[in-house]
Each structure stands twice: as structure tokens, then as C-alpha cells.
Amino acid sequence: MLGLLKTCKKLGLSFWHYLGDRLGIGAPERSIAPLATMTAARA
């Protein structure tokens, strides 16, 4: 979880929004791209 938190911080994402999106809490569909996609785009 700490690694996920740090990655979200580096990408400028809210950890809690990302986690909620992955667990399906809130919005019915995924609105945040996978971290691997966003990390590759920044490289």
C-alpha cells in the first residue's frame, strides 16, 4: 500500500480516489487509467 501511495503521489493522483476507483466504490465504471499506463506515458 505504501508503494501505491507513493506512486499516486508522484503522478499527482489522490490515493483514495484511485483506490475507490479500483474497488468500484462511487462511479460505476473506471474513470482513472491503470497506473502502469500513466507511468509509461510519463517516461
N, CA, C, O and CB atoms as a CASP TS submission, in Angstrom:
PFRMAT TS
TARGET T0000
AUTHOR 0000-0000-0000
METHOD Language model
MODEL 1
PARENT N/A
ATOM      1  N   MET     1       0.823  -1.187   0.000  1.00  0.00           N
ATOM      2  CA  MET     1       0.000   0.000   0.000  1.00  0.00           C
ATOM      3  C   MET     1       0.871   1.256   0.000  1.00  0.00           C
ATOM      4  O   MET     1       0.520   2.261  -0.617  1.00  0.00           O
ATOM      5  CB  MET     1      -0.939  -0.005   1.205  1.00  0.00           C
ATOM      6  N   LEU     2       1.979   1.194   0.677  1.00  0.00           N
ATOM      7  CA  LEU     2       2.855   2.360   0.714  1.00  0.00           C
ATOM      8  C   LEU     2       3.407   2.669  -0.673  1.00  0.00           C
ATOM      9  O   LEU     2       3.509   3.832  -1.062  1.00  0.00           O
ATOM     10  CB  LEU     2       4.004   2.136   1.702  1.00  0.00           C
ATOM     11  N   GLY     3       3.762   1.618  -1.422  1.00  0.00           N
ATOM     12  CA  GLY     3       4.247   1.809  -2.786  1.00  0.00           C
ATOM     13  C   GLY     3       3.180   2.424  -3.676  1.00  0.00           C
ATOM     14  O   GLY     3       3.477   3.298  -4.492  1.00  0.00           O
ATOM     15  N   LEU     4       1.956   1.979  -3.526  1.00  0.00           N
ATOM     16  CA  LEU     4       0.844   2.536  -4.287  1.00  0.00           C
ATOM     17  C   LEU     4       0.622   4.001  -3.913  1.00  0.00           C
ATOM     18  O   LEU     4       0.387   4.841  -4.782  1.00  0.00           O
ATOM     19  CB  LEU     4      -0.438   1.721  -4.045  1.00  0.00           C
ATOM     20  N   LEU     5       0.696   4.296  -2.639  1.00  0.00           N
ATOM     21  CA  LEU     5       0.545   5.668  -2.161  1.00  0.00           C
ATOM     22  C   LEU     5       1.614   6.579  -2.762  1.00  0.00           C
ATOM     23  O   LEU     5       1.309   7.681  -3.216  1.00  0.00           O
ATOM     24  CB  LEU     5       0.615   5.709  -0.628  1.00  0.00           C
ATOM     25  N   LYS     6       2.854   6.124  -2.764  1.00  0.00           N
ATOM     26  CA  LYS     6       3.954   6.925  -3.304  1.00  0.00           C
ATOM     27  C   LYS     6       3.816   7.126  -4.814  1.00  0.00           C
ATOM     28  O   LYS     6       4.093   8.210  -5.328  1.00  0.00           O
ATOM     29  CB  LYS     6       5.297   6.259  -2.988  1.00  0.00           C
ATOM     30  N   THR     7       3.388   6.083  -5.518  1.00  0.00           N
ATOM     31  CA  THR     7       3.213   6.191  -6.967  1.00  0.00           C
ATOM     32  C   THR     7       2.105   7.170  -7.297  1.00  0.00           C
ATOM     33  O   THR     7       2.254   7.991  -8.202  1.00  0.00           O
ATOM     34  CB  THR     7       2.907   4.821  -7.582  1.00  0.00           C
ATOM     35  N   CYS     8       0.999   7.096  -6.581  1.00  0.00           N
ATOM     36  CA  CYS     8      -0.097   8.042  -6.799  1.00  0.00           C
ATOM     37  C   CYS     8       0.376   9.471  -6.543  1.00  0.00           C
ATOM     38  O   CYS     8       0.036  10.385  -7.294  1.00  0.00           O
ATOM     39  CB  CYS     8      -1.297   7.703  -5.889  1.00  0.00           C
ATOM     40  N   LYS     9       1.146   9.659  -5.498  1.00  0.00           N
ATOM     41  CA  LYS     9       1.647  10.993  -5.178  1.00  0.00           C
ATOM     42  C   LYS     9       2.539  11.522  -6.291  1.00  0.00           C
ATOM     43  O   LYS     9       2.432  12.688  -6.671  1.00  0.00           O
ATOM     44  CB  LYS     9       2.412  10.974  -3.856  1.00  0.00           C
ATOM     45  N   LYS    10       3.427  10.665  -6.822  1.00  0.00           N
ATOM     46  CA  LYS    10       4.319  11.084  -7.906  1.00  0.00           C
ATOM     47  C   LYS    10       3.547  11.447  -9.165  1.00  0.00           C
ATOM     48  O   LYS    10       3.954  12.336  -9.912  1.00  0.00           O
ATOM     49  CB  LYS    10       5.320   9.984  -8.218  1.00  0.00           C
ATOM     50  N   LEU    11       2.430  10.758  -9.401  1.00  0.00           N
ATOM     51  CA  LEU    11       1.621  11.017 -10.592  1.00  0.00           C
ATOM     52  C   LEU    11       0.594  12.135 -10.377  1.00  0.00           C
ATOM     53  O   LEU    11      -0.106  12.525 -11.311  1.00  0.00           O
ATOM     54  CB  LEU    11       0.909   9.747 -11.013  1.00  0.00           C
ATOM     55  N   GLY    12       0.509  12.643  -9.155  1.00  0.00           N
ATOM     56  CA  GLY    12      -0.429  13.723  -8.857  1.00  0.00           C
ATOM     57  C   GLY    12      -1.864  13.252  -8.714  1.00  0.00           C
ATOM     58  O   GLY    12      -2.799  14.012  -8.969  1.00  0.00           O
ATOM     59  N   LEU    13      -2.045  11.991  -8.304  1.00  0.00           N
ATOM     60  CA  LEU    13      -3.376  11.431  -8.107  1.00  0.00           C
ATOM     61  C   LEU    13      -3.707  11.343  -6.635  1.00  0.00           C
ATOM     62  O   LEU    13      -2.819  11.247  -5.788  1.00  0.00           O
ATOM     63  CB  LEU    13      -3.483  10.057  -8.751  1.00  0.00           C
ATOM     64  N   SER    14      -4.984  11.376  -6.342  1.00  0.00           N
ATOM     65  CA  SER    14      -5.427  11.112  -4.985  1.00  0.00           C
ATOM     66  C   SER    14      -5.414   9.603  -4.753  1.00  0.00           C
ATOM     67  O   SER    14      -6.053   8.856  -5.494  1.00  0.00           O
ATOM     68  CB  SER    14      -6.843  11.709  -4.730  1.00  0.00           C
ATOM     69  N   PHE    15      -4.701   9.160  -3.743  1.00  0.00           N
ATOM     70  CA  PHE    15      -4.630   7.740  -3.422  1.00  0.00           C
ATOM     71  C   PHE    15      -6.018   7.174  -3.156  1.00  0.00           C
ATOM     72  O   PHE    15      -6.350   6.086  -3.627  1.00  0.00           O
ATOM     73  CB  PHE    15      -3.726   7.510  -2.212  1.00  0.00           C
ATOM     74  N   TRP    16      -6.820   7.904  -2.408  1.00  0.00           N
ATOM     75  CA  TRP    16      -8.141   7.411  -2.031  1.00  0.00           C
ATOM     76  C   TRP    16      -9.083   7.356  -3.228  1.00  0.00           C
ATOM     77  O   TRP    16      -9.897   6.438  -3.331  1.00  0.00           O
ATOM     78  CB  TRP    16      -8.737   8.289  -0.942  1.00  0.00           C
ATOM     79  N   HIS    17      -8.984   8.328  -4.131  1.00  0.00           N
ATOM     80  CA  HIS    17      -9.813   8.282  -5.337  1.00  0.00           C
ATOM     81  C   HIS    17      -9.396   7.113  -6.218  1.00  0.00           C
ATOM     82  O   HIS    17     -10.247   6.415  -6.767  1.00  0.00           O
ATOM     83  CB  HIS    17      -9.712   9.606  -6.121  1.00  0.00           C
ATOM     84  N   TYR    18      -8.097   6.898  -6.355  1.00  0.00           N
ATOM     85  CA  TYR    18      -7.617   5.776  -7.160  1.00  0.00           C
ATOM     86  C   TYR    18      -8.067   4.449  -6.553  1.00  0.00           C
ATOM     87  O   TYR    18      -8.555   3.573  -7.267  1.00  0.00           O
ATOM     88  CB  TYR    18      -6.081   5.815  -7.279  1.00  0.00           C
ATOM     89  N   LEU    19      -7.908   4.301  -5.254  1.00  0.00           N
ATOM     90  CA  LEU    19      -8.294   3.064  -4.582  1.00  0.00           C
ATOM     91  C   LEU    19      -9.796   2.825  -4.707  1.00  0.00           C
ATOM     92  O   LEU    19     -10.229   1.703  -4.972  1.00  0.00           O
ATOM     93  CB  LEU    19      -7.884   3.105  -3.105  1.00  0.00           C
ATOM     94  N   GLY    20     -10.585   3.868  -4.517  1.00  0.00           N
ATOM     95  CA  GLY    20     -12.032   3.749  -4.665  1.00  0.00           C
ATOM     96  C   GLY    20     -12.427   3.370  -6.084  1.00  0.00           C
ATOM     97  O   GLY    20     -13.360   2.593  -6.283  1.00  0.00           O
ATOM     98  N   ASP    21     -11.722   3.913  -7.069  1.00  0.00           N
ATOM     99  CA  ASP    21     -11.993   3.589  -8.464  1.00  0.00           C
ATOM    100  C   ASP    21     -11.694   2.116  -8.743  1.00  0.00           C
ATOM    101  O   ASP    21     -12.466   1.449  -9.432  1.00  0.00           O
ATOM    102  CB  ASP    21     -11.165   4.488  -9.395  1.00  0.00           C
ATOM    103  N   ARG    22     -10.593   1.610  -8.218  1.00  0.00           N
ATOM    104  CA  ARG    22     -10.221   0.213  -8.440  1.00  0.00           C
ATOM    105  C   ARG    22     -11.162  -0.748  -7.726  1.00  0.00           C
ATOM    106  O   ARG    22     -11.417  -1.846  -8.221  1.00  0.00           O
ATOM    107  CB  ARG    22      -8.796  -0.028  -7.978  1.00  0.00           C
ATOM    108  N   LEU    23     -11.679  -0.348  -6.569  1.00  0.00           N
ATOM    109  CA  LEU    23     -12.583  -1.212  -5.818  1.00  0.00           C
ATOM    110  C   LEU    23     -14.040  -1.061  -6.260  1.00  0.00           C
ATOM    111  O   LEU    23     -14.915  -1.785  -5.785  1.00  0.00           O
ATOM    112  CB  LEU    23     -12.466  -0.913  -4.339  1.00  0.00           C
ATOM    113  N   GLY    24     -14.295  -0.120  -7.167  1.00  0.00           N
ATOM    114  CA  GLY    24     -15.655   0.071  -7.672  1.00  0.00           C
ATOM    115  C   GLY    24     -16.554   0.843  -6.731  1.00  0.00           C
ATOM    116  O   GLY    24     -17.776   0.700  -6.777  1.00  0.00           O
ATOM    117  N   ILE    25     -15.964   1.653  -5.885  1.00  0.00           N
ATOM    118  CA  ILE    25     -16.741   2.471  -4.954  1.00  0.00           C
ATOM    119  C   ILE    25     -16.978   3.826  -5.603  1.00  0.00           C
ATOM    120  O   ILE    25     -16.030   4.483  -6.032  1.00  0.00           O
ATOM    121  CB  ILE    25     -16.009   2.626  -3.574  1.00  0.00           C
ATOM    122  N   GLY    26     -18.218   4.243  -5.678  1.00  0.00           N
ATOM    123  CA  GLY    26     -18.536   5.547  -6.273  1.00  0.00           C
ATOM    124  C   GLY    26     -19.042   5.403  -7.688  1.00  0.00           C
ATOM    125  O   GLY    26     -20.183   4.991  -7.897  1.00  0.00           O
ATOM    126  N   ALA    27     -18.214   5.734  -8.668  1.00  0.00           N
ATOM    127  CA  ALA    27     -18.616   5.690 -10.076  1.00  0.00           C
ATOM    128  C   ALA    27     -18.763   4.235 -10.542  1.00  0.00           C
ATOM    129  O   ALA    27     -17.973   3.376 -10.151  1.00  0.00           O
ATOM    130  CB  ALA    27     -17.583   6.441 -10.962  1.00  0.00           C
ATOM    131  N   PRO    28     -19.771   3.962 -11.373  1.00  0.00           N
ATOM    132  CA  PRO    28     -19.983   2.586 -11.832  1.00  0.00           C
ATOM    133  C   PRO    28     -18.902   2.074 -12.779  1.00  0.00           C
ATOM    134  O   PRO    28     -18.655   0.868 -12.820  1.00  0.00           O
ATOM    135  CB  PRO    28     -21.311   2.487 -12.512  1.00  0.00           C
ATOM    136  N   GLU    29     -18.255   2.943 -13.532  1.00  0.00           N
ATOM    137  CA  GLU    29     -17.187   2.499 -14.431  1.00  0.00           C
ATOM    138  C   GLU    29     -15.867   3.119 -13.995  1.00  0.00           C
ATOM    139  O   GLU    29     -15.836   4.085 -13.234  1.00  0.00           O
ATOM    140  CB  GLU    29     -17.507   2.875 -15.904  1.00  0.00           C
ATOM    141  N   ARG    30     -14.812   2.562 -14.478  1.00  0.00           N
ATOM    142  CA  ARG    30     -13.479   3.060 -14.106  1.00  0.00           C
ATOM    143  C   ARG    30     -13.198   4.347 -14.855  1.00  0.00           C
ATOM    144  O   ARG    30     -13.278   4.393 -16.082  1.00  0.00           O
ATOM    145  CB  ARG    30     -12.377   2.004 -14.410  1.00  0.00           C
ATOM    146  N   SER    31     -12.874   5.375 -14.124  1.00  0.00           N
ATOM    147  CA  SER    31     -12.593   6.660 -14.750  1.00  0.00           C
ATOM    148  C   SER    31     -11.107   7.015 -14.690  1.00  0.00           C
ATOM    149  O   SER    31     -10.670   7.946 -15.367  1.00  0.00           O
ATOM    150  CB  SER    31     -13.412   7.751 -14.084  1.00  0.00           C
ATOM    151  N   ILE    32     -10.334   6.294 -13.897  1.00  0.00           N
ATOM    152  CA  ILE    32      -8.906   6.548 -13.774  1.00  0.00           C
ATOM    153  C   ILE    32      -8.162   5.426 -14.490  1.00  0.00           C
ATOM    154  O   ILE    32      -8.445   4.247 -14.272  1.00  0.00           O
ATOM    155  CB  ILE    32      -8.471   6.650 -12.275  1.00  0.00           C
ATOM    156  N   ALA    33      -7.225   5.791 -15.332  1.00  0.00           N
ATOM    157  CA  ALA    33      -6.443   4.806 -16.089  1.00  0.00           C
ATOM    158  C   ALA    33      -5.569   3.986 -15.142  1.00  0.00           C
ATOM    159  O   ALA    33      -5.250   4.442 -14.044  1.00  0.00           O
ATOM    160  CB  ALA    33      -5.566   5.507 -17.158  1.00  0.00           C
ATOM    161  N   PRO    34      -5.180   2.782 -15.557  1.00  0.00           N
ATOM    162  CA  PRO    34      -4.263   1.977 -14.728  1.00  0.00           C
ATOM    163  C   PRO    34      -2.931   2.713 -14.514  1.00  0.00           C
ATOM    164  O   PRO    34      -2.477   3.453 -15.386  1.00  0.00           O
ATOM    165  CB  PRO    34      -4.007   0.592 -15.390  1.00  0.00           C
ATOM    166  N   LEU    35      -2.321   2.503 -13.360  1.00  0.00           N
ATOM    167  CA  LEU    35      -1.070   3.181 -13.028  1.00  0.00           C
ATOM    168  C   LEU    35       0.038   2.843 -14.020  1.00  0.00           C
ATOM    169  O   LEU    35       0.869   3.693 -14.337  1.00  0.00           O
ATOM    170  CB  LEU    35      -0.632   2.810 -11.618  1.00  0.00           C
ATOM    171  N   ALA    36       0.052   1.603 -14.511  1.00  0.00           N
ATOM    172  CA  ALA    36       1.094   1.214 -15.475  1.00  0.00           C
ATOM    173  C   ALA    36       1.017   2.057 -16.729  1.00  0.00           C
ATOM    174  O   ALA    36       2.048   2.439 -17.282  1.00  0.00           O
ATOM    175  CB  ALA    36       0.971  -0.267 -15.839  1.00  0.00           C
ATOM    176  N   THR    37      -0.179   2.351 -17.186  1.00  0.00           N
ATOM    177  CA  THR    37      -0.368   3.181 -18.380  1.00  0.00           C
ATOM    178  C   THR    37       0.102   4.613 -18.129  1.00  0.00           C
ATOM    179  O   THR    37       0.782   5.210 -18.964  1.00  0.00           O
ATOM    180  CB  THR    37      -1.847   3.177 -18.809  1.00  0.00           C
ATOM    181  N   MET    38      -0.265   5.147 -16.985  1.00  0.00           N
ATOM    182  CA  MET    38       0.113   6.526 -16.676  1.00  0.00           C
ATOM    183  C   MET    38       1.613   6.650 -16.426  1.00  0.00           C
ATOM    184  O   MET    38       2.219   7.656 -16.796  1.00  0.00           O
ATOM    185  CB  MET    38      -0.662   7.026 -15.457  1.00  0.00           C
ATOM    186  N   THR    39       2.219   5.640 -15.803  1.00  0.00           N
ATOM    187  CA  THR    39       3.656   5.659 -15.559  1.00  0.00           C
ATOM    188  C   THR    39       4.423   5.596 -16.874  1.00  0.00           C
ATOM    189  O   THR    39       5.400   6.321 -17.061  1.00  0.00           O
ATOM    190  CB  THR    39       4.063   4.493 -14.647  1.00  0.00           C
ATOM    191  N   ALA    40       3.984   4.737 -17.781  1.00  0.00           N
ATOM    192  CA  ALA    40       4.640   4.605 -19.096  1.00  0.00           C
ATOM    193  C   ALA    40       4.512   5.891 -19.911  1.00  0.00           C
ATOM    194  O   ALA    40       5.429   6.260 -20.644  1.00  0.00           O
ATOM    195  CB  ALA    40       4.035   3.425 -19.884  1.00  0.00           C
ATOM    196  N   ALA    41       3.387   6.563 -19.783  1.00  0.00           N
ATOM    197  CA  ALA    41       3.171   7.801 -20.520  1.00  0.00           C
ATOM    198  C   ALA    41       4.109   8.921 -20.039  1.00  0.00           C
ATOM    199  O   ALA    41       4.490   9.793 -20.820  1.00  0.00           O
ATOM    200  CB  ALA    41       1.714   8.240 -20.380  1.00  0.00           C
ATOM    201  N   ARG    42       4.472   8.890 -18.762  1.00  0.00           N
ATOM    202  CA  ARG    42       5.356   9.926 -18.208  1.00  0.00           C
ATOM    203  C   ARG    42       6.825   9.674 -18.515  1.00  0.00           C
ATOM    204  O   ARG    42       7.646  10.585 -18.414  1.00  0.00           O
ATOM    205  CB  ARG    42       5.168  10.018 -16.711  1.00  0.00           C
ATOM    206  N   ALA    43       7.163   8.432 -18.893  1.00  0.00           N
ATOM    207  CA  ALA    43       8.572   8.067 -19.126  1.00  0.00           C
ATOM    208  C   ALA    43       9.047   8.534 -20.495  1.00  0.00           C
ATOM    209  O   ALA    43      10.203   8.312 -20.856  1.00  0.00           O
ATOM    210  CB  ALA    43       8.761   6.548 -19.003  1.00  0.00           C
TER
END
